[in-house]
Amino acid sequence: MAETVKSYDAVIVGGSLAGCAAATMLGRAGARVAVVEKSPDPAAFKRICSHFIQASAVPTLERLELVEPMLAAGAVRSRFNAHTPWGWIEPPPETAALAINLRREKLDPMVRKMAAATPGVELLLGQTVTGLRREGGAFRGVVAQGRDGAETDFEAPLTIGADGRDSRIAKLSGVKVKTYPHGRFAYGGYFEGAAPPREDPTTASIWLMDPNWAAAFPSDDGLLFCAAMATMDRLPAFKEDPEAALLAYFDEVPEAPGLRAARVAADPGVVGKIDMTNRMRTPTAPGLALVGDAALATDPLFGVGCGWAFQSAEWLTDAVAPALRGEEGLEAALRRYRRRHSRHLRGHAWMIHDYATGRKMQPPERVLFSGAARDPRAARVFDSFGARQIGAGRMMATGMPLAVAANVRHALRRRRGGAESPASAGAGAGSHA
């Protein structure tokens, strides 16, 4: 038996982005919330992360009133360009989606402080969950142990797992999980004094080198986060000397940032992640919900993790807040959250997991990417999909016809011996065969 029993409307396990966002929103909705976090350090942050937050999550950040504090801390609003074998995909600047970038070193303490300052929210650091409470066929909270060995029984009608891709809550609950193999690894670091790859230093860039990838994300304090995402045959060099391997890798990247003249930030230096197995879990069970990576952990190559953490927390809060006020049944609310989570993310996840194997581009992808590099309208659709503002169905229905038409025009011009005009190619887009 636990030495102490505490009662809440919801207990959240994990005090990072998803957990603190959910706690803040539930607290603002009038719920009494406990956030149980195993780290005792309020300034703790996730060290292996690109920090990139897709444009799809910016409305959630605005609702949390986080955008202005993030900008004050140096966050960068950035659109993104993609380099392909056919040139750059550059969405028109006036319609390009704007992501937001702030290092986790600053962001994590910020969201934790926000949650702790919310009336009704209690942030409990240094607490490690040892078990789940069950009652009448439903989960009813957790048992956690403090650093002094004392156990506390946190009881609540709703338990929320926000404890990452290796979620202990998910394992203890036994929810169904599907895993998908990953055929790439990732190494990256923050660089000081790196020449940006594009004219606009706030632009984020990715390189589709088929099947390898590279990325450069601008961040606060003038730092540029540069990452290599390559197939496993290149891993030995990175294990031997991560920094040297990363510099050599970017020597091969076309129109890459100037890293040889830059300096790697000492903390954390060049770090990597090798096991990036994709995990898709059933996001609910009776009395329980999963958010962020605990529900869906996908390939970080596409920079969706931080954004989906905030968004899934918002979707869950909107679904369950009325139930926690006694206005409806909790299970109906959890079903609503599960449906919304699936509707917004399942299609994206399926495509990400398929590509994460390390395979080369398939013909439809080659058509879409080449067309988007040649036509600004196709680039606009590609941008909306890449920013996770539209789903795969809409992208295929609107972007693919535009891409096909752009490629047909390109082929006809080549047959007639004409050059591709900037107007048809899109500003800065290449015309590689």
C-alpha positions as CSV (number, residue, x, y, z in Angstrom):
1,M,0.0,0.0,0.0
2,A,1.2,3.5,-0.8
3,E,2.0,5.7,2.1
4,T,0.0,8.6,0.8
5,V,-3.1,8.8,-1.3
6,K,-3.9,11.9,-3.4
7,S,-7.0,12.4,-5.6
8,Y,-7.3,14.4,-8.8
9,D,-9.5,14.6,-11.9
10,A,-6.5,13.5,-14.1
11,V,-3.0,12.3,-13.5
12,I,-0.5,12.8,-16.3
13,V,2.7,10.8,-16.4
14,G,5.4,12.8,-18.2
15,G,6.3,16.4,-17.7
16,S,7.5,17.3,-21.2
17,L,5.7,19.0,-24.2
18,A,2.6,16.8,-24.4
19,G,2.2,16.3,-20.7
20,C,2.5,19.9,-19.8
21,A,0.3,21.1,-22.7
22,A,-2.4,18.7,-21.6
23,A,-2.1,19.7,-17.9
24,T,-2.2,23.4,-18.8
25,M,-5.3,23.1,-20.9
26,L,-7.1,20.8,-18.5
27,G,-6.3,23.1,-15.6
28,R,-7.7,26.1,-17.5
29,A,-10.8,24.0,-18.1
30,G,-11.2,23.7,-14.3
31,A,-9.8,20.2,-13.7
32,R,-7.5,19.3,-10.9
33,V,-4.4,17.7,-12.4
34,A,-1.2,16.0,-11.2
35,V,1.8,15.9,-13.5
36,V,4.1,13.1,-12.4
37,E,7.6,13.5,-13.8
38,K,10.5,11.2,-13.0
39,S,13.2,13.8,-13.5
40,P,13.8,16.0,-10.4
41,D,15.2,18.9,-12.5
42,P,12.7,21.5,-13.6
43,A,15.1,22.6,-16.3
44,A,15.5,19.1,-17.8
45,F,15.1,18.9,-21.5
46,K,15.2,16.3,-24.3
47,R,18.7,16.4,-25.8
48,I,18.2,14.3,-29.0
49,C,15.6,16.3,-30.9
50,S,15.5,18.6,-33.9
51,H,13.3,21.1,-32.0
52,F,11.3,21.8,-35.2
53,I,7.6,22.4,-34.7
54,Q,5.5,22.1,-37.8
55,A,3.1,24.9,-38.8
56,S,0.2,22.6,-38.1
57,A,0.9,22.9,-34.4
58,V,1.2,26.7,-34.3
59,P,-2.5,27.3,-33.6
60,T,-2.2,25.1,-30.6
61,L,0.8,27.1,-29.4
62,E,-1.2,30.3,-29.9
63,R,-4.0,28.8,-27.8
64,L,-1.5,28.0,-25.1
65,E,-0.2,31.6,-25.3
66,L,3.3,30.2,-25.9
67,V,4.2,31.8,-29.3
68,E,5.1,35.2,-27.9
69,P,7.2,33.8,-25.0
70,M,9.0,31.6,-27.5
71,L,9.7,34.5,-29.8
72,A,11.0,36.5,-26.9
73,A,13.4,33.6,-26.1
74,G,14.7,33.8,-29.6
75,A,12.5,31.3,-31.5
76,V,12.7,31.5,-35.3
77,R,9.6,31.4,-37.6
78,S,10.6,29.6,-40.7
79,R,9.3,28.2,-44.0
80,F,11.0,25.2,-45.5
81,N,12.5,24.4,-48.9
82,A,13.3,20.9,-50.1
83,H,16.1,20.0,-52.4
84,T,15.4,17.1,-54.7
85,P,17.2,15.5,-57.7
86,W,15.1,17.9,-59.8
87,G,16.0,21.1,-58.0
88,W,14.6,23.0,-55.1
89,I,10.9,22.8,-54.1
90,E,10.2,26.4,-53.0
91,P,6.6,27.3,-52.1
92,P,5.7,30.9,-52.8
93,P,6.8,32.9,-49.8
94,E,3.5,34.7,-49.4
95,T,1.6,31.3,-48.9
96,A,4.4,29.2,-47.3
97,A,3.6,27.6,-44.0
98,L,5.6,29.0,-41.1
99,A,7.0,26.6,-38.5
100,I,8.6,27.7,-35.3
101,N,12.0,26.6,-33.9
102,L,13.3,26.9,-30.4
103,R,15.8,24.6,-28.8
104,R,14.4,22.1,-26.3
105,E,16.9,23.5,-23.7
106,K,14.7,26.6,-23.6
107,L,11.3,25.2,-24.6
108,D,11.0,22.3,-22.1
109,P,11.5,24.4,-19.0
110,M,9.1,27.0,-20.5
111,V,6.2,24.6,-20.9
112,R,6.9,23.0,-17.5
113,K,6.8,26.4,-15.8
114,M,3.6,27.3,-17.7
115,A,1.9,24.1,-16.4
116,A,3.1,24.6,-12.8
117,A,1.7,28.2,-12.8
118,T,-1.7,27.0,-14.0
119,P,-4.4,27.0,-11.2
120,G,-5.4,23.4,-10.5
121,V,-2.2,21.8,-11.7
122,E,0.4,20.3,-9.4
123,L,3.8,19.5,-10.8
124,L,5.5,16.6,-9.0
125,L,9.1,16.1,-9.9
126,G,11.3,13.1,-9.1
127,Q,8.4,10.7,-9.1
128,T,8.9,7.3,-10.9
129,V,5.7,5.4,-11.7
130,T,5.8,1.8,-10.3
131,G,2.3,0.7,-11.2
132,L,-1.2,1.5,-12.5
133,R,-4.3,1.5,-10.4
134,R,-7.3,-0.5,-11.6
135,E,-10.8,-0.4,-10.5
136,G,-13.9,-1.9,-12.0
137,G,-12.2,-2.7,-15.3
138,A,-10.8,0.8,-15.8
139,F,-7.5,2.5,-14.9
140,R,-7.8,4.8,-12.0
141,G,-4.4,6.5,-11.6
142,V,-0.9,5.4,-10.8
143,V,1.4,4.5,-7.9
144,A,4.7,6.4,-7.9
145,Q,7.9,6.3,-5.8
146,G,9.8,9.4,-4.8
147,R,13.6,9.7,-4.7
148,D,13.3,9.1,-0.9
149,G,11.6,5.7,-1.5
150,A,8.2,6.9,-0.3
151,E,5.2,5.8,-2.4
152,T,2.2,7.9,-3.3
153,D,-1.1,6.6,-4.7
154,F,-2.4,9.1,-7.3
155,E,-6.0,8.3,-7.9
156,A,-8.0,9.8,-10.8
157,P,-10.7,8.8,-13.2
158,L,-8.4,9.7,-16.1
159,T,-4.7,8.6,-16.4
160,I,-2.7,10.2,-19.3
161,G,0.5,8.6,-20.6
162,A,2.8,11.4,-21.9
163,D,6.0,9.6,-21.3
164,G,7.5,9.3,-24.8
165,R,8.1,6.6,-27.4
166,D,9.3,4.0,-24.7
167,S,6.2,4.8,-22.6
168,R,6.1,2.9,-19.3
169,I,2.4,3.7,-19.0
170,A,1.7,2.1,-22.4
171,K,3.6,-1.0,-21.4
172,L,1.9,-1.3,-18.0
173,S,-1.6,-0.8,-19.5
174,G,-1.1,-3.5,-22.2
175,V,-2.6,-1.4,-25.0
176,K,-2.1,-2.8,-28.5
177,V,1.1,-1.6,-30.3
178,K,2.3,-2.1,-33.8
179,T,5.9,-1.6,-34.6
180,Y,7.4,-0.7,-38.0
181,P,11.1,-1.1,-38.9
182,H,13.4,1.8,-39.4
183,G,16.2,1.6,-41.9
184,R,18.0,4.9,-41.2
185,F,19.8,6.5,-38.3
186,A,20.2,10.1,-37.3
187,Y,23.1,12.3,-36.1
188,G,23.0,16.0,-35.7
189,G,24.4,19.0,-33.9
190,Y,24.0,22.8,-33.5
191,F,26.5,24.9,-35.4
192,E,27.7,28.4,-34.7
193,G,28.7,30.6,-37.7
194,A,27.4,28.3,-40.4
195,A,26.5,30.0,-43.6
196,P,22.8,29.3,-44.3
197,P,22.1,27.2,-47.4
198,R,19.4,29.7,-48.7
199,E,19.3,33.4,-49.1
200,D,16.9,33.8,-46.2
201,P,18.7,32.6,-43.0
202,T,15.3,31.8,-41.4
203,T,14.5,29.2,-44.0
204,A,14.7,25.5,-43.0
205,S,16.1,23.2,-45.6
206,I,15.8,19.5,-46.3
207,W,17.6,17.4,-48.9
208,L,16.0,14.3,-50.4
209,M,19.1,12.5,-51.7
210,D,17.3,9.2,-52.2
211,P,17.5,7.3,-50.0
212,N,19.6,9.4,-47.7
213,W,18.4,12.7,-46.2
214,A,19.9,15.8,-44.7
215,A,18.3,18.8,-42.9
216,A,19.3,22.2,-41.6
217,F,16.9,24.0,-39.2
218,P,17.7,27.6,-38.0
219,S,17.2,28.2,-34.3
220,D,17.7,30.7,-31.5
221,D,21.0,32.4,-30.7
222,G,22.0,32.2,-34.3
223,L,22.5,28.4,-34.2
224,L,21.8,26.1,-37.1
225,F,20.8,22.5,-36.4
226,C,22.2,20.2,-39.1
227,A,21.4,16.5,-39.2
228,A,22.2,13.5,-41.3
229,M,19.6,10.8,-41.8
230,A,21.3,8.0,-43.7
231,T,20.9,4.3,-44.3
232,M,22.6,1.9,-42.0
233,D,25.5,1.1,-44.2
234,R,27.0,4.5,-43.3
235,L,26.6,4.1,-39.5
236,P,30.1,2.8,-38.7
237,A,31.8,6.1,-39.7
238,F,29.4,8.0,-37.4
239,K,30.0,5.7,-34.5
240,E,33.8,6.1,-34.9
241,D,33.8,9.9,-35.1
242,P,30.4,11.6,-35.1
243,E,31.6,15.1,-35.9
244,A,34.0,14.2,-38.6
245,A,31.4,11.9,-40.2
246,L,28.8,14.6,-40.1
247,L,31.1,17.2,-41.7
248,A,32.1,14.7,-44.4
249,Y,28.4,13.8,-45.0
250,F,27.5,17.5,-45.6
251,D,30.4,17.8,-48.0
252,E,28.3,15.6,-50.3
253,V,25.1,17.6,-49.8
254,P,24.3,19.9,-52.8
255,E,24.1,23.6,-51.9
256,A,24.7,22.7,-48.3
257,P,25.4,25.1,-45.4
258,G,29.1,25.9,-44.9
259,L,29.9,23.7,-41.9
260,R,33.7,23.5,-42.3
261,A,34.1,27.1,-41.3
262,A,31.6,26.7,-38.4
263,R,31.9,25.4,-34.9
264,V,29.8,22.7,-33.2
265,A,28.2,23.9,-30.0
266,A,29.9,22.2,-27.1
267,D,26.7,21.1,-25.5
268,P,25.4,18.7,-26.6
269,G,27.9,18.3,-29.4
270,V,27.1,15.9,-32.2
271,V,24.6,13.3,-30.9
272,G,22.8,10.5,-32.6
273,K,19.9,8.1,-32.4
274,I,20.2,4.6,-34.0
275,D,17.1,2.7,-32.9
276,M,14.1,4.7,-34.2
277,T,11.6,1.9,-34.5
278,N,8.2,3.4,-35.3
279,R,5.5,2.6,-32.8
280,M,1.7,3.1,-33.2
281,R,-0.3,2.3,-30.1
282,T,-4.1,2.3,-29.5
283,P,-4.3,5.7,-27.9
284,T,-7.1,4.9,-25.4
285,A,-8.2,2.3,-22.9
286,P,-10.9,2.5,-20.2
287,G,-9.9,5.4,-18.0
288,L,-6.6,5.9,-19.9
289,A,-5.3,8.0,-22.9
290,L,-1.9,8.3,-24.5
291,V,-0.6,11.6,-26.1
292,G,2.6,12.5,-28.0
293,D,5.1,9.8,-28.7
294,A,3.5,7.5,-26.2
295,A,0.6,7.2,-28.7
296,L,2.5,7.5,-32.0
297,A,6.3,7.5,-32.3
298,T,7.3,8.1,-35.9
299,D,10.4,8.7,-37.9
300,P,12.0,12.0,-36.7
301,L,13.1,12.7,-40.3
302,F,9.9,14.5,-41.0
303,G,10.0,16.7,-37.9
304,V,6.5,15.9,-36.7
305,G,7.1,14.7,-33.1
306,C,7.0,18.1,-31.3
307,G,4.0,19.4,-33.2
308,W,2.0,16.2,-32.8
309,A,2.8,16.2,-29.0
310,F,1.1,19.6,-28.7
311,Q,-1.8,18.8,-31.0
312,S,-2.6,15.4,-29.5
313,A,-2.7,17.1,-26.0
314,E,-5.1,19.7,-27.4
315,W,-7.4,17.0,-29.0
316,L,-7.5,15.0,-25.8
317,T,-8.2,18.0,-23.6
318,D,-11.1,19.2,-25.9
319,A,-12.5,15.6,-25.8
320,V,-12.4,14.9,-22.1
321,A,-12.8,18.3,-20.3
322,P,-16.6,18.1,-20.4
323,A,-16.5,14.5,-19.0
324,L,-14.2,15.6,-16.2
325,R,-16.8,18.3,-15.3
326,G,-19.5,15.6,-15.2
327,E,-21.3,16.7,-18.3
328,E,-20.9,13.3,-20.1
329,G,-19.4,9.9,-19.8
330,L,-15.6,9.6,-19.9
331,E,-15.6,6.6,-22.3
332,A,-17.6,8.5,-24.9
333,A,-15.1,11.3,-24.6
334,L,-12.1,8.9,-25.0
335,R,-13.7,7.4,-28.1
336,R,-14.0,10.9,-29.6
337,Y,-10.3,11.5,-28.9
338,R,-9.3,8.2,-30.5
339,R,-11.3,9.0,-33.6
340,R,-9.8,12.4,-34.0
341,H,-6.3,11.2,-33.4
342,S,-6.7,8.5,-36.1
343,R,-8.4,10.9,-38.6
344,H,-5.6,13.5,-38.4
345,L,-2.5,11.3,-38.0
346,R,-3.1,7.7,-39.3
347,G,-2.6,8.6,-43.0
348,H,0.5,10.6,-42.3
349,A,1.9,7.9,-40.1
350,W,1.3,5.2,-42.8
351,M,3.3,7.1,-45.4
352,I,6.1,8.0,-42.9
353,H,6.4,4.4,-41.7
354,D,6.6,3.1,-45.3
355,Y,9.4,5.5,-46.2
356,A,11.3,4.9,-42.9
357,T,12.5,1.5,-44.1
358,G,15.2,3.3,-46.0
359,R,13.9,2.5,-49.4
360,K,14.4,4.7,-52.4
361,M,11.6,6.9,-53.9
362,Q,8.8,5.2,-55.6
363,P,7.4,6.4,-59.0
364,P,4.5,8.4,-57.5
365,E,6.9,10.2,-55.2
366,R,9.2,11.0,-58.0
367,V,6.3,12.4,-60.0
368,L,5.2,14.5,-57.1
369,F,8.6,15.8,-56.0
370,S,9.8,16.6,-59.6
371,G,6.5,18.4,-60.4
372,A,6.7,20.4,-57.2
373,A,10.2,21.5,-58.1
374,R,8.9,22.7,-61.5
375,D,5.5,24.3,-60.6
376,P,4.8,26.7,-57.7
377,R,1.2,25.5,-57.4
378,A,2.4,22.0,-56.8
379,A,5.0,23.3,-54.4
380,R,2.3,25.0,-52.4
381,V,0.4,21.7,-52.0
382,F,3.6,19.9,-51.1
383,D,4.3,22.5,-48.5
384,S,0.9,22.2,-46.9
385,F,1.3,18.4,-46.7
386,G,4.8,18.6,-45.4
387,A,3.7,21.1,-42.7
388,R,0.9,18.5,-41.9
389,Q,-1.8,21.1,-42.6
390,I,-3.5,18.7,-45.1
391,G,-3.8,14.9,-45.3
392,A,-2.4,12.5,-47.8
393,G,-5.8,12.2,-49.6
394,R,-6.0,15.9,-50.3
395,M,-2.3,16.1,-51.3
396,M,-2.8,13.3,-53.9
397,A,-6.1,14.7,-55.2
398,T,-4.8,18.3,-55.7
399,G,-1.0,18.1,-55.8
400,M,-0.5,15.1,-58.0
401,P,-2.5,16.5,-61.0
402,L,-0.5,19.7,-60.8
403,A,2.7,17.7,-60.6
404,V,1.8,15.6,-63.6
405,A,0.9,18.6,-65.6
406,A,4.2,20.3,-64.7
407,N,6.2,17.3,-65.7
408,V,4.3,17.0,-69.0
409,R,5.0,20.6,-69.8
410,H,8.7,20.1,-68.9
411,A,8.9,17.0,-71.2
412,L,7.3,18.8,-74.1
413,R,9.7,21.7,-73.8
414,R,12.7,19.4,-73.7
415,R,11.4,17.5,-76.8
416,R,11.1,20.9,-78.6
417,G,14.6,21.8,-77.4
418,G,13.4,24.7,-75.3
419,A,14.6,25.8,-71.9
420,E,12.3,25.7,-68.9
421,S,11.2,29.2,-68.0
422,P,11.4,30.6,-64.4
423,A,7.7,31.2,-64.5
424,S,6.9,27.6,-65.1
425,A,9.6,26.2,-62.9
426,G,9.0,28.3,-59.9
427,A,11.5,30.8,-58.5
428,G,14.8,29.1,-57.9
429,A,13.6,25.6,-58.9
430,G,16.0,23.5,-60.8
431,S,15.5,21.8,-64.1
432,H,17.6,18.7,-63.6
433,A,16.8,15.8,-65.9
